[in-house]
């Protein structure tokens, strides 16, 4: 009987658990507490007996480490606009959302992020990782409380789910309680490549304000497309600034501007008095006040009429006009809850009838404590314009020209004379343009007289008229109908009957 080689392998799989912990602080970092994490270490021992030689072989396989990575803790705090704690956090909640995948801008909310459930105190060997205060169960959303430290929140990301992989984005949403003076805030968080750090556990991120308001109490950002880059997330937390004060359901605002006038209707020749009221709605003083007012067509700003006051005390206000825009500035600080009133006058001209009578004003200010900017507007005031005495007025048009054939009418080839002066019976002095044309608007209906000033035309004299004797005069008499137009021409000829080419 052939000897058969017999082989018997005995394999024993040993599974052990090793406690694992890590340290760190602030947003997007490793947790501060020593939290037990079971590590799965797989190792096999074996024995083998050679049936021929009866030799026994034993050995141990290499160790396979399957330790899960610890959760990463972004800890933040909700602060006031000046970096102070809010008096009451009841009703505030913070939620962490995925960006809406159908939104190409990445700014709209998708689903809530599915966070790994935690517990505190941590019960070992139950597959539930330990949590951190204040959000001990890693709830999403989390309702902020007044317990110390006040206004704080935290969420634990799970690296085993790829939640801190570079390129991952989240939207942090802070919701104030119902009927609050604050409004919702949204912050976009994007994980970027790690710098290595302690055990390669430091996570870097970019925080972008989606509502245009600053993120940290240090400022250093603009109010539009505000982006704060935190270079070392191990030591810097995300301290959210407070929600800007609002009025009703309007956009967040810390200042309010109201525009009013002393009348509802006016007509050319009247003077309207306007008032800009700038109210401080914030919790600190406001300075750097710049109010801009756009006047309607036909409104002339009266520079010497500007006045300013706060709580009955006069303050210095400067005004600068550029076209129809008037800019008011003051170095005065508007105390909390008080109003800066700026009054000025504007006179209506005849052109105001052609305008809308609507003017708009905006205001820009800065907080006195940290220099953050705020603005409001436009505030709108409508003034109804009545035509008044200009409703029946007409227009006189005319030309001073060289009359070559002495018929009193301008023919092709008979040029106009520029810079000729015509005096009207109401005292108005009109000068012709380069083509010899002139016009007078808003003339009262009835008989009107114009006189050509020959002294303004050296080298020319009145042209004789062989057809109409009344035109052999320097003056013209016309009858103007209400709202009508009439022509008043003057014919001249070179002195001494010089040939005109």
Phi, psi and omega in degrees: 000123179298142178288129177260130177284125178254135180230133178229123180246125177251119183242131179238122179262122181253125179244122180238164178240133179235133179287142181227139179216163178209164181233166180162182176203175175066193186284147177051054181214176179280149188291154183280328186279154175279101184251128182290131177231116180294128176255131182265112179251112180262125179213136183244136172251149183219156174223144184217130180246123177282118184295336182278310184265350182063019176283144180249129180248134178227153179191171179231134180285168175292157184270131177256117183263121179241041182292125178288148179286147179289160178286150181254138192245107170269112183253132180223175180216144176265122183239167174286172184297332178266010180090006182267159175291143175284149182295331183210129180253010180298128177092350177283140176224152180233130180233150180244121186240152167281146173295149178293119184296337180274357180263114183292339180279342180070023182248349180270151185282138171254225179277158171297142179291132178279107183263149178289130181291140179234175179213152176210121003290156184279126175266118187290151174062028175246013177065011176250116182292157178288147181258186180226149173285149003273339183271075189294332182260005180059045181284146177220110008281166180243134180265118183289146181238175177266006178287151181290138353284131187295146173072014182264157177210161175201150173230143180256116176278148181251106179299333180293342176260008180073022186282347176242024178290140179306134181099345177293140181234146177221159175239117179270124184242124177252117181253123175281166178293163179297144181063024179279160175280356180257167179234165184296146174237148178228130180234128177267129179246128178233125180283132178242178184299142179284149176270002184105279176064201183286111179061025182057026183258002180274126182254132177256148184211161174246129179251126183237126177283121180273353180251007176079004181259154182295158184258317184249162182289348179277353181071234177069015180226162174270169182269348177249130183052049182294126178229126176243122179257121181263107186289334183224091184291351180290330186242351184244126178264170178263093177270105183285137175284159182290160176290136179295147179295145181232164173245114183061228179257018180289176177295155180306134184206144175247000180217151180227136177242134178234135179246133180219164180225168183273000181204160179261333179228155177203167178223162180308135183102339179282160174242122180260139177255124180248154177226131171254121179251115181252110184257134178276113178259358184274184181261006177222175177291154178242136177227189181059039185288127175226112179250133181242127183238128178257113183277151178287171177298134176086010179254122178260120180288132178262103189297322185284000184269356188290132176223148177222147178204149173229120179054041177083357180256130181293140175231153182280127178231126177260152181228141178225127182252135174222103186068233178268002182260129178243128181248125179253139178224150175210148176269359182290148175264129176273111180296162180304128176081355182261174188233134170265121178255128177241121180244145178203167182243151175221132181261136182272132175258178180296334179291344182296336179296330181275352180268183182268340185074008181254129173233152185234150181222144174229162180223142174236134180222173174226145175292139182287339185274319184230001176078007178296142183270152175213157180208165176208159179127174005277145169265133189242138173230130179253128177241120179282127183261121173266142180297327181064221183288346181280354183293329180261002184287154179239191184228136174253128176238153180190178180209143171257120187221164177273116182266105185279328183253006174058038176258358178081000180240144180281128179249162173304135182092355177260104189285157173280159181249117181282160173064019173282144184252132176238128177259130176269163183292343177269007178096352179294141179246121184241140178243136182286155179275183182302339179262007180081009182269153173208162176207153178229119181261164176056047178266134180297143179293159181116198182283131179228142183238139175231142182235131178275127178272101182293338179293343177276358182235070178299133182093357179234156174219171182293132181281134177292144180245119184274352185251323182234109184294328182292345179272358175276053183211154177287344183253157176227141177243125179232157175249120183254121177281154177304124180071010185265182178228137180225152182255141178223096182259154175230127180257133179232167178216152179301146179299145179064021175056041177296147181291131180255124181261000000 
